[in-house]
């Protein structure tokens, strides 16, 4: 059986970012998600018509784009 240092519950934006930082720090990370897709509130799906994808929960996060965590995420 595999061993993990950290288990992250959910695969939304924040959980994935947290998991990425932990993994980059050398920890063994397991991410668990109950939904069939990742992204949480940042996910898009075809809700009305085929080919038309909709933002389900999140919307334009213009303030977030100027956040220091985005500018310095070191994950590129």
N, CA, C and O atoms as a printed pandas DataFrame, in Angstrom:
     atom_number atom_name residue_name chain_id  residue_number  x_coord  y_coord  z_coord
0              1         N          UNK        A               1    0.837   -1.172    0.000
1              2        CA          UNK        A               1    0.000    0.000    0.000
2              3         C          UNK        A               1    0.887    1.241    0.000
3              4         O          UNK        A               1    1.908    1.287    0.687
4              5         N          UNK        A               2    0.497    2.220   -0.757
5              6        CA          UNK        A               2    1.257    3.469   -0.841
6              7         C          UNK        A               2    1.080    4.279    0.432
7              8         O          UNK        A               2    0.041    4.218    1.089
8              9         N          UNK        A               3    2.092    5.021    0.759
9             10        CA          UNK        A               3    2.011    5.925    1.902
10            11         C          UNK        A               3    2.082    7.353    1.403
11            12         O          UNK        A               3    2.803    7.663    0.455
12            13         N          UNK        A               4    1.322    8.214    2.057
13            14        CA          UNK        A               4    1.284    9.622    1.692
14            15         C          UNK        A               4    1.557   10.455    2.927
15            16         O          UNK        A               4    1.190   10.078    4.040
16            17         N          UNK        A               5    2.196   11.577    2.721
17            18        CA          UNK        A               5    2.426   12.516    3.815
18            19         C          UNK        A               5    1.194   13.371    4.065
19            20         O          UNK        A               5    0.894   13.740    5.201
20            21         N          UNK        A               6    0.484   13.681    2.983
21            22        CA          UNK        A               6   -0.667   14.577    3.058
22            23         C          UNK        A               6   -1.765   14.045    2.153
23            24         O          UNK        A               6   -1.494   13.572    1.050
24            25         N          UNK        A               7   -3.009   14.124    2.623
25            26        CA          UNK        A               7   -4.168   13.823    1.789
26            27         C          UNK        A               7   -4.947   15.122    1.632
27            28         O          UNK        A               7   -5.333   15.746    2.620
28            29         N          UNK        A               8   -5.173   15.521    0.391
29            30        CA          UNK        A               8   -5.933   16.734    0.092
30            31         C          UNK        A               8   -7.321   16.300   -0.349
31            32         O          UNK        A               8   -7.469   15.542   -1.308
32            33         N          UNK        A               9   -8.342   16.786    0.357
33            34        CA          UNK        A               9   -9.727   16.441    0.037
34            35         C          UNK        A               9  -10.279   17.464   -0.940
35            36         O          UNK        A               9  -10.401   18.645   -0.614
36            37         N          UNK        A              10  -10.610   17.007   -2.139
37            38        CA          UNK        A              10  -11.150   17.880   -3.162
38            39         C          UNK        A              10  -10.096   18.282   -4.171
39            40         O          UNK        A              10   -8.910   18.373   -3.855
40            41         N          UNK        A              11  -10.551   18.523   -5.394
41            42        CA          UNK        A              11   -9.635   18.904   -6.464
42            43         C          UNK        A              11  -10.086   20.201   -7.121
43            44         O          UNK        A              11  -10.042   20.354   -8.342
44            45         N          UNK        A              12  -10.520   21.125   -6.280
45            46        CA          UNK        A              12  -10.819   22.465   -6.766
46            47         C          UNK        A              12   -9.528   23.251   -6.928
47            48         O          UNK        A              12   -8.441   22.746   -6.647
48            49         N          UNK        A              13   -9.655   24.472   -7.376
49            50        CA          UNK        A              13   -8.483   25.311   -7.635
50            51         C          UNK        A              13   -7.571   25.407   -6.420
51            52         O          UNK        A              13   -6.369   25.159   -6.524
52            53         N          UNK        A              14   -8.126   25.761   -5.284
53            54        CA          UNK        A              14   -7.296   25.962   -4.096
54            55         C          UNK        A              14   -6.664   24.667   -3.621
55            56         O          UNK        A              14   -5.501   24.659   -3.218
56            57         N          UNK        A              15   -7.407   23.582   -3.662
57            58        CA          UNK        A              15   -6.860   22.289   -3.242
58            59         C          UNK        A              15   -5.724   21.852   -4.159
59            60         O          UNK        A              15   -4.706   21.345   -3.688
60            61         N          UNK        A              16   -5.890   22.044   -5.460
61            62        CA          UNK        A              16   -4.835   21.659   -6.397
62            63         C          UNK        A              16   -3.593   22.524   -6.218
63            64         O          UNK        A              16   -2.470   22.029   -6.311
64            65         N          UNK        A              17   -3.792   23.805   -5.963
65            66        CA          UNK        A              17   -2.653   24.689   -5.716
66            67         C          UNK        A              17   -1.928   24.270   -4.441
67            68         O          UNK        A              17   -0.699   24.226   -4.406
68            69         N          UNK        A              18   -2.685   23.967   -3.405
69            70        CA          UNK        A              18   -2.099   23.498   -2.152
70            71         C          UNK        A              18   -1.317   22.208   -2.385
71            72         O          UNK        A              18   -0.187   22.071   -1.917
72            73         N          UNK        A              19   -1.915   21.268   -3.106
73            74        CA          UNK        A              19   -1.248   19.994   -3.390
74            75         C          UNK        A              19    0.035   20.210   -4.185
75            76         O          UNK        A              19    1.037   19.536   -3.948
76            77         N          UNK        A              20    0.004   21.141   -5.118
77            78        CA          UNK        A              20    1.195   21.415   -5.927
78            79         C          UNK        A              20    2.328   21.972   -5.072
79            80         O          UNK        A              20    3.479   21.559   -5.215
80            81         N          UNK        A              21    2.002   22.907   -4.185
81            82        CA          UNK        A              21    3.025   23.453   -3.290
82            83         C          UNK        A              21    3.593   22.376   -2.373
83            84         O          UNK        A              21    4.805   22.318   -2.163
84            85         N          UNK        A              22    2.734   21.527   -1.829
85            86        CA          UNK        A              22    3.196   20.462   -0.937
86            87         C          UNK        A              22    4.089   19.472   -1.678
87            88         O          UNK        A              22    5.123   19.051   -1.159
88            89         N          UNK        A              23    3.685   19.102   -2.891
89            90        CA          UNK        A              23    4.489   18.167   -3.687
90            91         C          UNK        A              23    5.834   18.790   -4.045
91            92         O          UNK        A              23    6.868   18.123   -4.013
92            93         N          UNK        A              24    5.806   20.058   -4.382
93            94        CA          UNK        A              24    7.053   20.740   -4.726
94            95         C          UNK        A              24    7.995   20.815   -3.522
95            96         O          UNK        A              24    9.215   20.869   -3.678
96            97         N          UNK        A              25    7.414   20.819   -2.327
97            98        CA          UNK        A              25    8.216   20.845   -1.103
98            99         C          UNK        A              25    8.741   19.455   -0.744
99           100         O          UNK        A              25    9.450   19.288    0.249
100          101         N          UNK        A              26    8.388   18.464   -1.559
101          102        CA          UNK        A              26    8.922   17.124   -1.347
102          103         C          UNK        A              26    8.005   16.165   -0.618
103          104         O          UNK        A              26    8.397   15.033   -0.335
104          105         N          UNK        A              27    6.789   16.594   -0.307
105          106        CA          UNK        A              27    5.846   15.708    0.369
106          107         C          UNK        A              27    5.138   14.811   -0.640
107          108         O          UNK        A              27    4.961   15.177   -1.802
108          109         N          UNK        A              28    4.743   13.649   -0.183
109          110        CA          UNK        A              28    3.969   12.723   -1.021
110          111         C          UNK        A              28    2.500   13.050   -0.807
111          112         O          UNK        A              28    1.969   12.875    0.290
112          113         N          UNK        A              29    1.847   13.525   -1.861
113          114        CA          UNK        A              29    0.498   14.073   -1.755
114          115         C          UNK        A              29   -0.491   13.188   -2.503
115          116         O          UNK        A              29   -0.236   12.754   -3.627
116          117         N          UNK        A              30   -1.621   12.931   -1.858
117          118        CA          UNK        A              30   -2.733   12.231   -2.494
118          119         C          UNK        A              30   -3.899   13.199   -2.561
119          120         O          UNK        A              30   -4.308   13.743   -1.535
120          121         N          UNK        A              31   -4.448   13.426   -3.762
121          122        CA          UNK        A              31   -5.611   14.290   -3.939
122          123         C          UNK        A              31   -6.811   13.393   -4.219
123          124         O          UNK        A              31   -6.782   12.572   -5.136
124          125         N          UNK        A              32   -7.865   13.554   -3.424
125          126        CA          UNK        A              32   -9.096   12.785   -3.601
126          127         C          UNK        A              32  -10.216   13.724   -4.023
127          128         O          UNK        A              32  -10.402   14.782   -3.423
128          129         N          UNK        A              33  -10.961   13.340   -5.053
129          130        CA          UNK        A              33  -12.072   14.152   -5.563
130          131         C          UNK        A              33  -13.260   13.238   -5.823
131          132         O          UNK        A              33  -13.108   12.197   -6.462
132          133         N          UNK        A              34  -14.433   13.607   -5.342
133          134        CA          UNK        A              34  -15.613   12.765   -5.553
134          135         C          UNK        A              34  -16.280   13.002   -6.908
135          136         O          UNK        A              34  -16.960   12.119   -7.431
136          137         N          UNK        A              35  -16.087   14.185   -7.470
137          138        CA          UNK        A              35  -16.696   14.495   -8.770
138          139         C          UNK        A              35  -15.915   13.803   -9.887
139          140         O          UNK        A              35  -14.747   13.460   -9.708
140          141         N          UNK        A              36  -16.557   13.598  -11.032
141          142        CA          UNK        A              36  -15.864   12.945  -12.144
142          143         C          UNK        A              36  -14.819   13.834  -12.821
143          144         O          UNK        A              36  -14.004   13.341  -13.600
144          145         N          UNK        A              37  -14.834   15.134  -12.533
145          146        CA          UNK        A              37  -13.851   16.047  -13.116
146          147         C          UNK        A              37  -13.241   16.899  -12.008
147          148         O          UNK        A              37  -13.810   17.040  -10.925
148          149         N          UNK        A              38  -12.078   17.459  -12.301
149          150        CA          UNK        A              38  -11.433   18.339  -11.331
150          151         C          UNK        A              38  -11.775   19.790  -11.641
151          152         O          UNK        A              38  -12.317   20.092  -12.703
152          153         N          UNK        A              39  -11.461   20.671  -10.726
153          154        CA          UNK        A              39  -11.655   22.100  -10.956
154          155         C          UNK        A              39  -12.601   22.757   -9.979
155          156         O          UNK        A              39  -12.558   23.975   -9.801
156          157         N          UNK        A              40  -13.454   21.976   -9.343
157          158        CA          UNK        A              40  -14.395   22.557   -8.381
158          159         C          UNK        A              40  -15.217   23.671   -8.990
159          160         O          UNK        A              40  -15.834   23.500  -10.041
160          161         N          UNK        A              41  -15.221   24.826   -8.318
161          162        CA          UNK        A              41  -16.018   25.958   -8.790
162          163         C          UNK        A              41  -15.432   26.656  -10.006
163          164         O          UNK        A              41  -16.048   27.579  -10.538
164          165         N          UNK        A              42  -14.265   26.240  -10.455
165          166        CA          UNK        A              42  -13.693   26.842  -11.658
166          167         C          UNK        A              42  -14.004   26.028  -12.901
167          168         O          UNK        A              42  -13.563   26.376  -13.997
168          169         N          UNK        A              43  -14.755   24.953  -12.747
169          170        CA          UNK        A              43  -15.064   24.075  -13.875
170          171         C          UNK        A              43  -16.096   24.711  -14.807
171          172         O          UNK        A              43  -16.907   25.538  -14.391
172          173         N          UNK        A              44  -16.045   24.311  -16.054
173          174        CA          UNK        A              44  -17.059   24.713  -17.022
174          175         C          UNK        A              44  -17.679   23.459  -17.615
175          176         O          UNK        A              44  -17.018   22.428  -17.747
176          177         N          UNK        A              45  -18.949   23.557  -17.970
177          178        CA          UNK        A              45  -19.656   22.415  -18.554
178          179         C          UNK        A              45  -20.649   22.898  -19.597
179          180         O          UNK        A              45  -21.029   24.068  -19.629
180          181         N          UNK        A              46  -21.054   21.976  -20.440
181          182        CA          UNK        A              46  -22.117   22.254  -21.400
182          183         C          UNK        A              46  -23.438   22.102  -20.658
183          184         O          UNK        A              46  -23.860   20.984  -20.363
184          185         N          UNK        A              47  -24.091   23.218  -20.356
185          186        CA          UNK        A              47  -25.313   23.189  -19.562
186          187         C          UNK        A              47  -26.554   23.316  -20.433
187          188         O          UNK        A              47  -27.543   22.618  -20.210
188          189         N          UNK        A              48  -26.511   24.192  -21.413
189          190        CA          UNK        A              48  -27.706   24.462  -22.206
190          191         C          UNK        A              48  -27.680   23.753  -23.551
191          192         O          UNK        A              48  -28.529   22.905  -23.827
192          193         N          UNK        A              49  -26.722   24.092  -24.376
193          194        CA          UNK        A              49  -26.637   23.525  -25.719
194          195         C          UNK        A              49  -25.262   22.917  -25.942
195          196         O          UNK        A              49  -24.277   23.402  -25.385
196          197         N          UNK        A              50  -25.179   21.869  -26.741
197          198        CA          UNK        A              50  -23.872   21.277  -27.041
198          199         C          UNK        A              50  -22.933   22.328  -27.643
199          200         O          UNK        A              50  -23.324   23.091  -28.527
200          201         N          UNK        A              51  -21.715   22.356  -27.163
201          202        CA          UNK        A              51  -20.729   23.294  -27.673
202          203         C          UNK        A              51  -20.683   24.619  -26.935
203          204         O          UNK        A              51  -19.743   25.391  -27.120
204          205         N          UNK        A              52  -21.675   24.899  -26.104
205          206        CA          UNK        A              52  -21.708   26.137  -25.330
206          207         C          UNK        A              52  -21.350   25.819  -23.885
207          208         O          UNK        A              52  -22.153   25.269  -23.131
208          209         N          UNK        A              53  -20.140   26.176  -23.525
209          210        CA          UNK        A              53  -19.659   25.866  -22.173
210          211         C          UNK        A              53  -19.932   27.057  -21.255
211          212         O          UNK        A              53  -19.784   28.213  -21.650
212          213         N          UNK        A              54  -20.328   26.752  -20.041
213          214        CA          UNK        A              54  -20.692   27.782  -19.075
214          215         C          UNK        A              54  -19.844   27.678  -17.818
215          216         O          UNK        A              54  -19.473   26.590  -17.380
216          217         N          UNK        A              55  -19.553   28.824  -17.260
217          218        CA          UNK        A              55  -18.872   28.935  -15.985
218          219         C          UNK        A              55  -19.912   28.607  -14.913
219          220         O          UNK        A              55  -20.862   29.369  -14.732
220          221         N          UNK        A              56  -19.754   27.499  -14.205
221          222        CA          UNK        A              56  -20.789   27.044  -13.285
222          223         C          UNK        A              56  -20.865   27.842  -11.988
223          224         O          UNK        A              56  -21.962   28.171  -11.537
224          225         N          UNK        A              57  -19.758   28.151  -11.398
225          226        CA          UNK        A              57  -19.788   28.824  -10.092
226          227         C          UNK        A              57  -18.929   30.072  -10.049
227          228         O          UNK        A              57  -19.366   31.123   -9.580
228          229         N          UNK        A              58  -17.730   29.954  -10.531
229          230        CA          UNK        A              58  -16.817   31.086  -10.476
230          231         C          UNK        A              58  -17.111   32.030  -11.636
231          232         O          UNK        A              58  -17.744   31.657  -12.623
232          233         N          UNK        A              59  -16.644   33.230  -11.491
233          234        CA          UNK        A              59  -16.750   34.180  -12.598
234          235         C          UNK        A              59  -15.414   34.888  -12.715
235          236         O          UNK        A              59  -14.415   34.424  -12.165
236          237         N          UNK        A              60  -15.385   35.984  -13.410
237          238        CA          UNK        A              60  -14.115   36.680  -13.641
238          239         C          UNK        A              60  -13.484   37.061  -12.306
239          240         O          UNK        A              60  -14.077   37.779  -11.502
240          241         N          UNK        A              61  -12.290   36.572  -12.093
241          242        CA          UNK        A              61  -11.576   36.856  -10.850
242          243         C          UNK        A              61  -10.466   37.868  -11.135
243          244         O          UNK        A              61   -9.278   37.558  -11.047
244          245         N          UNK        A              62  -10.882   39.066  -11.474
245          246        CA          UNK        A              62   -9.898   40.076  -11.864
246          247         C          UNK        A              62   -9.003   40.485  -10.705
247          248         O          UNK        A              62   -7.818   40.752  -10.909
248          249         N          UNK        A              63   -9.538   40.538   -9.510
249          250        CA          UNK        A              63   -8.715   40.918   -8.359
250          251         C          UNK        A              63   -7.697   39.824   -8.062
251          252         O          UNK        A              63   -6.562   40.119   -7.688
252          253         N          UNK        A              64   -8.090   38.574   -8.224
253          254        CA          UNK        A              64   -7.196   37.451   -7.949
254          255         C          UNK        A              64   -5.972   37.479   -8.854
255          256         O          UNK        A              64   -4.889   37.070   -8.437
256          257         N          UNK        A              65   -6.126   37.949  -10.075
257          258        CA          UNK        A              65   -5.006   37.977  -11.016
258          259         C          UNK        A              65   -3.860   38.854  -10.527
259          260         O          UNK        A              65   -2.710   38.629  -10.903
260          261         N          UNK        A              66   -4.154   39.842   -9.701
261          262        CA          UNK        A              66   -3.097   40.717   -9.190
262          263         C          UNK        A              66   -2.580   40.266   -7.826
263          264         O          UNK        A              66   -1.742   40.939   -7.225
264          265         N          UNK        A              67   -3.072   39.143   -7.342
265          266        CA          UNK        A              67   -2.647   38.627   -6.044
266          267         C          UNK        A              67   -1.185   38.184   -6.082
267          268         O          UNK        A              67   -0.734   37.641   -7.091
268          269         N          UNK        A              68   -0.443   38.407   -5.004
269          270        CA          UNK        A              68    0.957   37.959   -4.963
270          271         C          UNK        A              68    1.106   36.452   -5.168
271          272         O          UNK        A              68    2.109   36.006   -5.723
272          273         N          UNK        A              69    0.128   35.664   -4.730
273          274        CA          UNK        A              69    0.253   34.217   -4.896
274          275         C          UNK        A              69    0.207   33.829   -6.374
275          276         O          UNK        A              69    0.808   32.828   -6.766
276          277         N          UNK        A              70   -0.489   34.596   -7.185
277          278        CA          UNK        A              70   -0.520   34.315   -8.624
278          279         C          UNK        A              70    0.769   34.803   -9.275
279          280         O          UNK        A              70    1.360   34.099  -10.094
280          281         N          UNK        A              71    1.200   35.994   -8.915
281          282        CA          UNK        A              71    2.424   36.544   -9.507
282          283         C          UNK        A              71    3.653   35.731   -9.131
283          284         O          UNK        A              71    4.596   35.640   -9.916
284          285         N          UNK        A              72    3.655   35.143   -7.948
285          286        CA          UNK        A              72    4.835   34.443   -7.444
286          287         C          UNK        A              72    4.567   32.966   -7.179
287          288         O          UNK        A              72    5.139   32.398   -6.249
288          289         N          UNK        A              73    3.723   32.343   -7.964
289          290        CA          UNK        A              73    3.334   30.964   -7.647
290          291         C          UNK        A              73    4.448   29.942   -7.863
291          292         O          UNK        A              73    4.357   28.822   -7.360
292          293         N          UNK        A              74    5.476   30.298   -8.585
293          294        CA          UNK        A              74    6.657   29.453   -8.792
294          295         C          UNK        A              74    6.321   28.087   -9.381
295          296         O          UNK        A              74    7.134   27.167   -9.295
296          297         N          UNK        A              75    5.154   27.937   -9.969
297          298        CA          UNK        A              75    4.738   26.638  -10.499
298          299         C          UNK        A              75    4.844   26.566  -12.012
299          300         O          UNK        A              75    4.450   25.563  -12.607
300          301         N          UNK        A              76    5.361   27.590  -12.638
301          302        CA          UNK        A              76    5.460   27.586  -14.093
302          303         C          UNK        A              76    6.608   26.743  -14.553
303          304         O          UNK        A              76    6.843   26.624  -15.756
